[in-house]
Amino acid sequence: MSSAPPPSHPGQSHGLIRQFGLLQATALNMSNMIGIGPFITIPLLMTALGGPQALLGWLVSLVIVIADGLIWSELGAAMPGSGGTYQYLREGFGREKVGRLMAFLFIWQFILSGPLEIASGYIGFAQYARYFWPGMSRTYVIAIALAVGVVNIALLYRRIESVGRLTVTLWIGTLLTTLAVIVSGALYFQAGVAFDVPPGAFTFSLGFLLGLGAAARVGIYDYLGYYNICYIGDEVRNPGHVIPRSIIISVFAVAVIYIAINLSIIGVVSWREFVPASANPQADFIVSVFMERLYGTSVASVFTLLVLWTAFGSVFALLLGYSRIPYAAALDGTFFRVFGRLHPTQHFPHVALLTVGALAMVGSTLSLGLVIDALVTMRILVQFIGQMAALVLLRRTQPDMPRPFRVWLYPLPLVLALFGWLFLFATTDPFVILFGLALLAAGAVAFLVWSRQTRRWPFEISR
């Protein structure tokens, strides 16, 4: 029997079947993008600028995501293997030296930012549960979020075959919920309510810039996932064609869906009823209020159950995927070996699953706004800006690398994305910025200690 052919692209794995076409790849991206996000972030979005002018944040985040999507497209088409960012940073900065550090820092921050994204879903679930129990205290809200975290871990603590069937079932609920909001909003939309812009809404000032940054971070949070096909690039048919197109289609399709959801809500329920979000309890379950306004309490109660279904489906899929990232890095020797352990009988990465799941539960005790700001901010420097640098370095050091897709109008999208990410970073709360920088500094120290113990770069022994 002949030996298997070598991988044709950096990072491509042996033995995996390329089964994802354009339809499947686009569906994968969109299924990760559309979850609980738009149902829990509308009050935060409107609060950021105090009215419907906050939709400008959507436009800012859309420009950033389009530019960044082109970067993902070039890297994903050129290196259609497993790992996504992890792989691009290693190849771009050099696999055994700086690239190894960058890949480690990516996993290091992801160990916290990933659980925070999951935690946002736990928080959203608990907030919508308040529709049934309006007088529920903060303590009970946190208790519900933690309970959802426990159930999520328990359901995923098993073989992947049964997990796949459950994922499909949960996703059906997500589609039904999203469609119900958009159709209802279209039938009862009131332009005067939706575009009730307060006086001086567009007056340029420092406060306006800070508010625009906050609104754009909410938009970025809701878009997260447009690049997920890059993490399983070695299972994509004709990746040079499929990966870029699936990313671009996903971004524009979800942009239309999210704007439709936002306009549906504020075209029926005045933004003045739930802004600021912190002072209006109904902001926690605004979509339930929307359905109650249109169809009454009974329908709103059923719909709230669908939102809870959607929230759980979202966090279920996230914990499933995110627990595999530190596992893959551990197998590759770029992260701590303990995360590479499999359950002795069920054969899934139980250490990674329990770690990510436990950290998500801790994150669910924080406020939703803080969680969103922290997870977006922590990814900006290493993941998003780091990938830009990797793309530029690869063009210089490996000019002959096959690139089925190249960034359109290069380097303009890189400049737009860079200024956009820096704008979001600079307008974040200073405490969150300092925390993110401290986390990266701690990661660098951990990397040096680990490298010294294992005698790898920069402490490798010369021979």
Phi, psi and omega in degrees: 000132181286153179285158181292145178291152180292157177301141181271351179223152175302132176087351180291134183266155176280149167083353179270141183268131178278097188243350183270116172268190183298317181297312181294320181295318178294320178297321179298312179301311185292328179292332177275336180279319183267109178213226181283343188316299185295339181279339182250347187258350181303313177298321178295320180297312181291327179292328184304320180238005175070043177151182183294347175296347177295344176298344172302327177300325176297319181293319178298312181295326179294318177299315180298314184293321178298312180297316181291327178298326177293325177294313176301322183296315180295314181294317182293323179287326181282328182229070184280063177242188179282147171116332179058236182309317181305316180288318183296321180293320180295316181290318184292319184262357180104119192300323189257358182234251184299326179299324177294321177296313182297319178296320178297315181296325177298312179295322181301309180288330181291332177299336177255316183292324177299307176301327178295324177295319176295319180300325180299325176290321176298318179296316179299319178301311183295323180295317180289335175296337179293342177299325179278333180228075187303331183272009183297133182283167179301324181298317180289327176299314178297320180299320178294317179301317179294322179296320178297322178299318179295315180297320181299314178297317182298319181290330181272353182277064185196180180294153186290336184300312180289331178298319182299318180295320180292325179299316180297317180299316180294324182293328178300318177298323179297315180298316181297318181296313181298315181296320180298319180295313184294315181295316179297317179296321180295324182287329187240018185295135177237109184300323181296327178283317184293322186250038176280078186277128181289158179300141178071019185298330185251019177292123184285130179196174176297320179298322178296317180296317180295320178293321178296320177297318179296317179295320180293325177295323175297318178299316178299317179303316181290334180277343186310130180121354181296348184247009190298334179298335180293337181283343177233040184301335181281005175243018183253130175285138179046058188301328180297334178265315189285314186300307180300316183292323179294323178293311183295316179298317182299316182299311183289321180295315181289328176300316179296316181297315183293319178296322177297319179296314181299312180294326178300315183291305186285352173275354178240314180254116182301137179300336181293343180278345182225015176241130359286150185299323184292339184258359182233104184305327183290349175297336181292336182221052188298326181290328175294319176298319178302311181290325177295320180298326184271318192235354180100174187294320184297312179295320180298324179293316177297318181294323178299322176297323177294322177295318178297320176301313180298316180300316181291321177300322180295310183289331177297311180295321181295313181295323177300310183287316186290333179290342181275343184290307176296332177297312180296320180294324178294319178296328181278355179081015181254359176217171187304133187300330184301330181286352178270003182284139176255152175300135187298334182242328184266346173059054171224158185287083189288328179294314179297318180298312182293322180294309180297319180296318180293318179295326177296321178295320177297317180296334182289352177274355180266172177283153182298317180299317179294320179298315180296312179301317184293314185290323178291315183297319182294334181274343188297308190290308186279313186280298188286310179286325178300321179293324176301313179297321179297320180296315180297317180296319180295323178295330181275318186272335180229064183296337182269001177300132178301126180232087181300334178229135176240145179306125179295140176056031178306135007259015184306313179300326178294320179295315179299313181297318181298311179296323179295313180296319179295323176298314179297319181294315185290334182267007177280156176305132182305326179298318180293320178299312181297321179297316179297317178293321178295323179296317179294321178297318177297323178296320179296319178295316179299320179297316181294318179297314180296317180294325178293320180293324182265001178057049176243171184310133009264022181245020181294148182271125179290142181244000000 
